[in-house]
Amino acid sequence: MWRLLLVVLFVAWSSSASAQEKISGWHTDLDSACKLARESGKPLFVVFRCVR
């Protein structure tokens, strides 16, 4: 029973992680994102993270 639950949770987690990679509109290059924001007149939301 626990194995089935772990498999279901793993599948749900992995599918949501792959869905996040496909989100359009997110940029990882700050310079290009700033340029695009200036050109489009839209605000820029920046998140700085430290991943260990």
PQR file with spaces between the fields and no chain letter, atoms N, CA, C, O and H, PARSE charges and radii, in Angstrom:
ATOM       1  N    MET     1       0.827   -1.192    0.000 -0.4000 1.5000
ATOM       2  CA   MET     1       0.000    0.000    0.000 -0.0000 2.0000
ATOM       3  C    MET     1       0.866    1.247    0.000  0.5500 1.7000
ATOM       4  O    MET     1       0.597    2.194   -0.739 -0.5500 1.4000
ATOM       5  N    TRP     2       1.922    1.253    0.840 -0.4000 1.5000
ATOM       6  CA   TRP     2       2.800    2.430    0.909 -0.0000 2.0000
ATOM       7  C    TRP     2       3.548    2.636   -0.401  0.5500 1.7000
ATOM       8  O    TRP     2       3.782    3.769   -0.824 -0.5500 1.4000
ATOM       9  H    TRP     2       2.141    0.484    1.441  0.4000 1.0000
ATOM      10  N    ARG     3       3.918    1.536   -1.036 -0.4000 1.5000
ATOM      11  CA   ARG     3       4.630    1.645   -2.315 -0.0000 2.0000
ATOM      12  C    ARG     3       3.753    2.297   -3.374  0.5500 1.7000
ATOM      13  O    ARG     3       4.217    3.142   -4.140 -0.5500 1.4000
ATOM      14  H    ARG     3       3.728    0.616   -0.693  0.4000 1.0000
ATOM      15  N    LEU     4       2.498    1.906   -3.413 -0.4000 1.5000
ATOM      16  CA   LEU     4       1.555    2.494   -4.367 -0.0000 2.0000
ATOM      17  C    LEU     4       1.396    3.990   -4.108  0.5500 1.7000
ATOM      18  O    LEU     4       1.379    4.786   -5.047 -0.5500 1.4000
ATOM      19  H    LEU     4       2.121    1.220   -2.791  0.4000 1.0000
ATOM      20  N    LEU     5       1.281    4.364   -2.865 -0.4000 1.5000
ATOM      21  CA   LEU     5       1.156    5.779   -2.514 -0.0000 2.0000
ATOM      22  C    LEU     5       2.403    6.554   -2.916  0.5500 1.7000
ATOM      23  O    LEU     5       2.302    7.661   -3.445 -0.5500 1.4000
ATOM      24  H    LEU     5       1.295    3.718   -2.102  0.4000 1.0000
ATOM      25  N    LEU     6       3.575    5.984   -2.669 -0.4000 1.5000
ATOM      26  CA   LEU     6       4.820    6.645   -3.065 -0.0000 2.0000
ATOM      27  C    LEU     6       4.930    6.796   -4.575  0.5500 1.7000
ATOM      28  O    LEU     6       5.394    7.827   -5.063 -0.5500 1.4000
ATOM      29  H    LEU     6       3.658    5.085   -2.239  0.4000 1.0000
ATOM      30  N    VAL     7       4.515    5.794   -5.308 -0.4000 1.5000
ATOM      31  CA   VAL     7       4.554    5.871   -6.767 -0.0000 2.0000
ATOM      32  C    VAL     7       3.602    6.957   -7.262  0.5500 1.7000
ATOM      33  O    VAL     7       3.965    7.741   -8.139 -0.5500 1.4000
ATOM      34  H    VAL     7       4.139    4.957   -4.911  0.4000 1.0000
ATOM      35  N    VAL     8       2.420    7.011   -6.727 -0.4000 1.5000
ATOM      36  CA   VAL     8       1.440    8.025   -7.132 -0.0000 2.0000
ATOM      37  C    VAL     8       1.961    9.424   -6.813  0.5500 1.7000
ATOM      38  O    VAL     8       1.850   10.329   -7.640 -0.5500 1.4000
ATOM      39  H    VAL     8       2.125    6.374   -6.015  0.4000 1.0000
ATOM      40  N    LEU     9       2.525    9.607   -5.626 -0.4000 1.5000
ATOM      41  CA   LEU     9       3.065   10.911   -5.262 -0.0000 2.0000
ATOM      42  C    LEU     9       4.236   11.299   -6.154  0.5500 1.7000
ATOM      43  O    LEU     9       4.357   12.461   -6.541 -0.5500 1.4000
ATOM      44  H    LEU     9       2.615    8.872   -4.954  0.4000 1.0000
ATOM      45  N    PHE    10       5.094   10.349   -6.483 -0.4000 1.5000
ATOM      46  CA   PHE    10       6.229   10.631   -7.356 -0.0000 2.0000
ATOM      47  C    PHE    10       5.762   11.029   -8.752  0.5500 1.7000
ATOM      48  O    PHE    10       6.298   11.970   -9.337 -0.5500 1.4000
ATOM      49  H    PHE    10       4.996    9.405   -6.168  0.4000 1.0000
ATOM      50  N    VAL    11       4.791   10.340   -9.280 -0.4000 1.5000
ATOM      51  CA   VAL    11       4.271   10.664  -10.617 -0.0000 2.0000
ATOM      52  C    VAL    11       3.630   12.047  -10.608  0.5500 1.7000
ATOM      53  O    VAL    11       3.826   12.824  -11.543 -0.5500 1.4000
ATOM      54  H    VAL    11       4.356    9.575   -8.805  0.4000 1.0000
ATOM      55  N    ALA    12       2.875   12.359   -9.576 -0.4000 1.5000
ATOM      56  CA   ALA    12       2.247   13.682   -9.479 -0.0000 2.0000
ATOM      57  C    ALA    12       3.300   14.773   -9.367  0.5500 1.7000
ATOM      58  O    ALA    12       3.176   15.825   -9.994 -0.5500 1.4000
ATOM      59  H    ALA    12       2.716   11.729   -8.817  0.4000 1.0000
ATOM      60  N    TRP    13       4.329   14.529   -8.576 -0.4000 1.5000
ATOM      61  CA   TRP    13       5.394   15.522   -8.406 -0.0000 2.0000
ATOM      62  C    TRP    13       6.170   15.723   -9.696  0.5500 1.7000
ATOM      63  O    TRP    13       6.453   16.860  -10.074 -0.5500 1.4000
ATOM      64  H    TRP    13       4.429   13.675   -8.067  0.4000 1.0000
ATOM      65  N    SER    14       6.517   14.643  -10.378 -0.4000 1.5000
ATOM      66  CA   SER    14       7.317   14.759  -11.600 -0.0000 2.0000
ATOM      67  C    SER    14       6.523   15.419  -12.724  0.5500 1.7000
ATOM      68  O    SER    14       7.101   16.144  -13.534 -0.5500 1.4000
ATOM      69  H    SER    14       6.287   13.720  -10.072  0.4000 1.0000
ATOM      70  N    SER    15       5.227   15.188  -12.790 -0.4000 1.5000
ATOM      71  CA   SER    15       4.436   15.827  -13.844 -0.0000 2.0000
ATOM      72  C    SER    15       4.280   17.319  -13.579  0.5500 1.7000
ATOM      73  O    SER    15       4.246   18.110  -14.521 -0.5500 1.4000
ATOM      74  H    SER    15       4.758   14.600  -12.131  0.4000 1.0000
ATOM      75  N    SER    16       4.185   17.714  -12.320 -0.4000 1.5000
ATOM      76  CA   SER    16       4.076   19.146  -12.024 -0.0000 2.0000
ATOM      77  C    SER    16       5.410   19.840  -12.248  0.5500 1.7000
ATOM      78  O    SER    16       5.431   21.009  -12.633 -0.5500 1.4000
ATOM      79  H    SER    16       4.213   17.071  -11.554  0.4000 1.0000
ATOM      80  N    ALA    17       6.524   19.152  -12.016 -0.4000 1.5000
ATOM      81  CA   ALA    17       7.841   19.747  -12.255 -0.0000 2.0000
ATOM      82  C    ALA    17       8.066   19.964  -13.740  0.5500 1.7000
ATOM      83  O    ALA    17       8.625   20.988  -14.134 -0.5500 1.4000
ATOM      84  H    ALA    17       6.507   18.202  -11.703  0.4000 1.0000
ATOM      85  N    SER    18       7.644   19.027  -14.565 -0.4000 1.5000
ATOM      86  CA   SER    18       7.825   19.202  -16.003 -0.0000 2.0000
ATOM      87  C    SER    18       6.880   20.261  -16.545  0.5500 1.7000
ATOM      88  O    SER    18       7.204   20.919  -17.533 -0.5500 1.4000
ATOM      89  H    SER    18       7.190   18.196  -14.245  0.4000 1.0000
ATOM      90  N    ALA    19       5.723   20.442  -15.925 -0.4000 1.5000
ATOM      91  CA   ALA    19       4.797   21.487  -16.359 -0.0000 2.0000
ATOM      92  C    ALA    19       5.367   22.861  -16.052  0.5500 1.7000
ATOM      93  O    ALA    19       5.129   23.801  -16.810 -0.5500 1.4000
ATOM      94  H    ALA    19       5.460   19.907  -15.123  0.4000 1.0000
ATOM      95  N    GLN    20       6.111   23.004  -14.968 -0.4000 1.5000
ATOM      96  CA   GLN    20       6.696   24.289  -14.629 -0.0000 2.0000
ATOM      97  C    GLN    20       7.764   24.697  -15.625  0.5500 1.7000
ATOM      98  O    GLN    20       7.955   25.889  -15.865 -0.5500 1.4000
ATOM      99  H    GLN    20       6.304   22.239  -14.352  0.4000 1.0000
ATOM     100  N    GLU    21       8.463   23.738  -16.211 -0.4000 1.5000
ATOM     101  CA   GLU    21       9.492   24.049  -17.187 -0.0000 2.0000
ATOM     102  C    GLU    21       8.896   24.615  -18.464  0.5500 1.7000
ATOM     103  O    GLU    21       9.586   25.318  -19.202 -0.5500 1.4000
ATOM     104  H    GLU    21       8.308   22.769  -16.016  0.4000 1.0000
ATOM     105  N    LYS    22       7.642   24.328  -18.740 -0.4000 1.5000
ATOM     106  CA   LYS    22       7.003   24.739  -19.978 -0.0000 2.0000
ATOM     107  C    LYS    22       6.290   26.087  -19.866  0.5500 1.7000
ATOM     108  O    LYS    22       5.682   26.536  -20.837 -0.5500 1.4000
ATOM     109  H    LYS    22       7.081   23.757  -18.141  0.4000 1.0000
ATOM     110  N    ILE    23       6.352   26.737  -18.711 -0.4000 1.5000
ATOM     111  CA   ILE    23       5.680   28.014  -18.535 -0.0000 2.0000
ATOM     112  C    ILE    23       6.355   29.057  -19.410  0.5500 1.7000
ATOM     113  O    ILE    23       7.557   29.294  -19.298 -0.5500 1.4000
ATOM     114  H    ILE    23       6.846   26.372  -17.922  0.4000 1.0000
ATOM     115  N    SER    24       5.578   29.673  -20.274 -0.4000 1.5000
ATOM     116  CA   SER    24       6.157   30.697  -21.130 -0.0000 2.0000
ATOM     117  C    SER    24       6.133   32.038  -20.402  0.5500 1.7000
ATOM     118  O    SER    24       5.287   32.277  -19.540 -0.5500 1.4000
ATOM     119  H    SER    24       4.601   29.480  -20.366  0.4000 1.0000
ATOM     120  N    GLY    25       7.058   32.889  -20.755 -0.4000 1.5000
ATOM     121  CA   GLY    25       7.109   34.207  -20.147 -0.0000 2.0000
ATOM     122  C    GLY    25       8.161   34.347  -19.073  0.5500 1.7000
ATOM     123  O    GLY    25       8.420   35.463  -18.622 -0.5500 1.4000
ATOM     124  H    GLY    25       7.745   32.694  -21.455  0.4000 1.0000
ATOM     125  N    TRP    26       8.777   33.263  -18.646 -0.4000 1.5000
ATOM     126  CA   TRP    26       9.818   33.331  -17.636 -0.0000 2.0000
ATOM     127  C    TRP    26      11.172   33.369  -18.330  0.5500 1.7000
ATOM     128  O    TRP    26      11.438   32.588  -19.245 -0.5500 1.4000
ATOM     129  H    TRP    26       8.566   32.357  -19.012  0.4000 1.0000
ATOM     130  N    HIS    27      12.019   34.281  -17.887 -0.4000 1.5000
ATOM     131  CA   HIS    27      13.342   34.429  -18.475 -0.0000 2.0000
ATOM     132  C    HIS    27      14.403   34.210  -17.412  0.5500 1.7000
ATOM     133  O    HIS    27      14.210   34.578  -16.253 -0.5500 1.4000
ATOM     134  H    HIS    27      11.803   34.915  -17.144  0.4000 1.0000
ATOM     135  N    THR    28      15.507   33.621  -17.796 -0.4000 1.5000
ATOM     136  CA   THR    28      16.593   33.376  -16.851 -0.0000 2.0000
ATOM     137  C    THR    28      17.770   34.318  -17.071  0.5500 1.7000
ATOM     138  O    THR    28      18.701   34.337  -16.266 -0.5500 1.4000
ATOM     139  H    THR    28      15.663   33.323  -18.737  0.4000 1.0000
ATOM     140  N    ASP    29      17.741   35.095  -18.144 -0.4000 1.5000
ATOM     141  CA   ASP    29      18.799   36.054  -18.436 -0.0000 2.0000
ATOM     142  C    ASP    29      18.296   37.453  -18.080  0.5500 1.7000
ATOM     143  O    ASP    29      17.365   37.958  -18.707 -0.5500 1.4000
ATOM     144  H    ASP    29      16.984   35.080  -18.797  0.4000 1.0000
ATOM     145  N    LEU    30      18.910   38.075  -17.077 -0.4000 1.5000
ATOM     146  CA   LEU    30      18.433   39.361  -16.578 -0.0000 2.0000
ATOM     147  C    LEU    30      18.538   40.456  -17.634  0.5500 1.7000
ATOM     148  O    LEU    30      17.622   41.269  -17.763 -0.5500 1.4000
ATOM     149  H    LEU    30      19.667   37.664  -16.568  0.4000 1.0000
ATOM     150  N    ASP    31      19.624   40.497  -18.386 -0.4000 1.5000
ATOM     151  CA   ASP    31      19.804   41.550  -19.387 -0.0000 2.0000
ATOM     152  C    ASP    31      18.736   41.493  -20.478  0.5500 1.7000
ATOM     153  O    ASP    31      18.165   42.519  -20.850 -0.5500 1.4000
ATOM     154  H    ASP    31      20.368   39.837  -18.282  0.4000 1.0000
ATOM     155  N    SER    32      18.474   40.312  -20.980 -0.4000 1.5000
ATOM     156  CA   SER    32      17.456   40.191  -22.032 -0.0000 2.0000
ATOM     157  C    SER    32      16.055   40.461  -21.486  0.5500 1.7000
ATOM     158  O    SER    32      15.206   41.002  -22.194 -0.5500 1.4000
ATOM     159  H    SER    32      18.938   39.479  -20.678  0.4000 1.0000
ATOM     160  N    ALA    33      15.812   40.084  -20.228 -0.4000 1.5000
ATOM     161  CA   ALA    33      14.507   40.348  -19.616 -0.0000 2.0000
ATOM     162  C    ALA    33      14.301   41.851  -19.419  0.5500 1.7000
ATOM     163  O    ALA    33      13.200   42.356  -19.638 -0.5500 1.4000
ATOM     164  H    ALA    33      16.502   39.645  -19.653  0.4000 1.0000
ATOM     165  N    CYS    34      15.351   42.570  -19.007 -0.4000 1.5000
ATOM     166  CA   CYS    34      15.251   44.027  -18.848 -0.0000 2.0000
ATOM     167  C    CYS    34      14.984   44.695  -20.193  0.5500 1.7000
ATOM     168  O    CYS    34      14.165   45.610  -20.284 -0.5500 1.4000
ATOM     169  H    CYS    34      16.245   42.160  -18.829  0.4000 1.0000
ATOM     170  N    LYS    35      15.665   44.245  -21.222 -0.4000 1.5000
ATOM     171  CA   LYS    35      15.467   44.811  -22.561 -0.0000 2.0000
ATOM     172  C    LYS    35      14.038   44.571  -23.032  0.5500 1.7000
ATOM     173  O    LYS    35      13.399   45.480  -23.563 -0.5500 1.4000
ATOM     174  H    LYS    35      16.330   43.501  -21.149  0.4000 1.0000
ATOM     175  N    LEU    36      13.541   43.375  -22.845 -0.4000 1.5000
ATOM     176  CA   LEU    36      12.184   43.042  -23.253 -0.0000 2.0000
ATOM     177  C    LEU    36      11.153   43.854  -22.468  0.5500 1.7000
ATOM     178  O    LEU    36      10.147   44.289  -23.029 -0.5500 1.4000
ATOM     179  H    LEU    36      14.059   42.636  -22.414  0.4000 1.0000
ATOM     180  N    ALA    37      11.398   44.058  -21.179 -0.4000 1.5000
ATOM     181  CA   ALA    37      10.474   44.845  -20.354 -0.0000 2.0000
ATOM     182  C    ALA    37      10.444   46.298  -20.823  0.5500 1.7000
ATOM     183  O    ALA    37       9.376   46.908  -20.883 -0.5500 1.4000
ATOM     184  H    ALA    37      12.215   43.705  -20.722  0.4000 1.0000
ATOM     185  N    ARG    38      11.612   46.855  -21.158 -0.4000 1.5000
ATOM     186  CA   ARG    38      11.659   48.230  -21.664 -0.0000 2.0000
ATOM     187  C    ARG    38      10.912   48.356  -22.982  0.5500 1.7000
ATOM     188  O    ARG    38      10.152   49.304  -23.179 -0.5500 1.4000
ATOM     189  H    ARG    38      12.480   46.360  -21.109  0.4000 1.0000
ATOM     190  N    GLU    39      11.124   47.408  -23.884 -0.4000 1.5000
ATOM     191  CA   GLU    39      10.482   47.454  -25.202 -0.0000 2.0000
ATOM     192  C    GLU    39       8.973   47.304  -25.116  0.5500 1.7000
ATOM     193  O    GLU    39       8.241   47.955  -25.861 -0.5500 1.4000
ATOM     194  H    GLU    39      11.742   46.637  -23.725  0.4000 1.0000
ATOM     195  N    SER    40       8.507   46.460  -24.223 -0.4000 1.5000
ATOM     196  CA   SER    40       7.071   46.194  -24.123 -0.0000 2.0000
ATOM     197  C    SER    40       6.360   47.137  -23.162  0.5500 1.7000
ATOM     198  O    SER    40       5.131   47.206  -23.152 -0.5500 1.4000
ATOM     199  H    SER    40       9.103   45.931  -23.618  0.4000 1.0000
ATOM     200  N    GLY    41       7.132   47.868  -22.350 -0.4000 1.5000
ATOM     201  CA   GLY    41       6.513   48.778  -21.389 -0.0000 2.0000
ATOM     202  C    GLY    41       5.905   48.072  -20.190  0.5500 1.7000
ATOM     203  O    GLY    41       5.095   48.653  -19.468 -0.5500 1.4000
ATOM     204  H    GLY    41       8.131   47.812  -22.359  0.4000 1.0000
ATOM     205  N    LYS    42       6.286   46.838  -19.978 -0.4000 1.5000
ATOM     206  CA   LYS    42       5.749   46.065  -18.859 -0.0000 2.0000
ATOM     207  C    LYS    42       6.720   46.107  -17.684  0.5500 1.7000
ATOM     208  O    LYS    42       7.922   46.286  -17.878 -0.5500 1.4000
ATOM     209  H    LYS    42       6.944   46.365  -20.564  0.4000 1.0000
ATOM     210  N    PRO    43       6.203   45.943  -16.467 -0.5600 1.5000
ATOM     211  CA   PRO    43       7.094   45.918  -15.295  0.2800 2.0000
ATOM     212  C    PRO    43       7.902   44.631  -15.262  0.5500 1.7000
ATOM     213  O    PRO    43       7.566   43.644  -15.917 -0.5500 1.4000
ATOM     214  N    LEU    44       8.957   44.667  -14.497 -0.4000 1.5000
ATOM     215  CA   LEU    44       9.859   43.527  -14.376 -0.0000 2.0000
ATOM     216  C    LEU    44       9.795   43.006  -12.942  0.5500 1.7000
ATOM     217  O    LEU    44       9.960   43.769  -11.991 -0.5500 1.4000
ATOM     218  H    LEU    44       9.230   45.469  -13.965  0.4000 1.0000
ATOM     219  N    PHE    45       9.558   41.721  -12.794 -0.4000 1.5000
ATOM     220  CA   PHE    45       9.529   41.078  -11.486 -0.0000 2.0000
ATOM     221  C    PHE    45      10.745   40.174  -11.412  0.5500 1.7000
ATOM     222  O    PHE    45      10.864   39.235  -12.199 -0.5500 1.4000
ATOM     223  H    PHE    45       9.424   41.101  -13.567  0.4000 1.0000
ATOM     224  N    VAL    46      11.653   40.443  -10.476 -0.4000 1.5000
ATOM     225  CA   VAL    46      12.914   39.711  -10.392 -0.0000 2.0000
ATOM     226  C    VAL    46      12.959   38.930   -9.086  0.5500 1.7000
ATOM     227  O    VAL    46      12.652   39.465   -8.021 -0.5500 1.4000
ATOM     228  H    VAL    46      11.556   41.206   -9.838  0.4000 1.0000
ATOM     229  N    VAL    47      13.341   37.671   -9.178 -0.4000 1.5000
ATOM     230  CA   VAL    47      13.507   36.815   -8.012 -0.0000 2.0000
ATOM     231  C    VAL    47      14.940   36.318   -8.001  0.5500 1.7000
ATOM     232  O    VAL    47      15.380   35.651   -8.938 -0.5500 1.4000
ATOM     233  H    VAL    47      13.590   37.236  -10.043  0.4000 1.0000
ATOM     234  N    PHE    48      15.663   36.638   -6.950 -0.4000 1.5000
ATOM     235  CA   PHE    48      17.023   36.145   -6.777 -0.0000 2.0000
ATOM     236  C    PHE    48      16.985   35.011   -5.770  0.5500 1.7000
ATOM     237  O    PHE    48      16.481   35.172   -4.658 -0.5500 1.4000
ATOM     238  H    PHE    48      15.306   37.179   -6.189  0.4000 1.0000
ATOM     239  N    ARG    49      17.518   33.866   -6.162 -0.4000 1.5000
ATOM     240  CA   ARG    49      17.497   32.698   -5.295 -0.0000 2.0000
ATOM     241  C    ARG    49      18.901   32.167   -5.145  0.5500 1.7000
ATOM     242  O    ARG    49      19.740   32.293   -6.036 -0.5500 1.4000
ATOM     243  H    ARG    49      17.928   33.735   -7.064  0.4000 1.0000
ATOM     244  N    CYS    50      19.131   31.574   -4.002 -0.4000 1.5000
ATOM     245  CA   CYS    50      20.392   30.896   -3.755 -0.0000 2.0000
ATOM     246  C    CYS    50      20.070   29.432   -3.524  0.5500 1.7000
ATOM     247  O    CYS    50      19.430   29.077   -2.534 -0.5500 1.4000
ATOM     248  H    CYS    50      18.449   31.472   -3.278  0.4000 1.0000
ATOM     249  N    VAL    51      20.510   28.596   -4.428 -0.4000 1.5000
ATOM     250  CA   VAL    51      20.216   27.167   -4.337 -0.0000 2.0000
ATOM     251  C    VAL    51      21.506   26.460   -3.939  0.5500 1.7000
ATOM     252  O    VAL    51      22.530   26.594   -4.609 -0.5500 1.4000
ATOM     253  H    VAL    51      21.030   28.885   -5.232  0.4000 1.0000
ATOM     254  N    ARG    52      21.447   25.725   -2.872 -0.4000 1.5000
ATOM     255  CA   ARG    52      22.640   25.007   -2.400 -0.0000 2.0000
ATOM     256  C    ARG    52      22.724   23.652   -2.997  0.5500 1.7000
ATOM     257  O    ARG    52      23.662   22.909   -2.711 -0.5500 1.4000
ATOM     258  H    ARG    52      20.615   25.616   -2.329  0.4000 1.0000
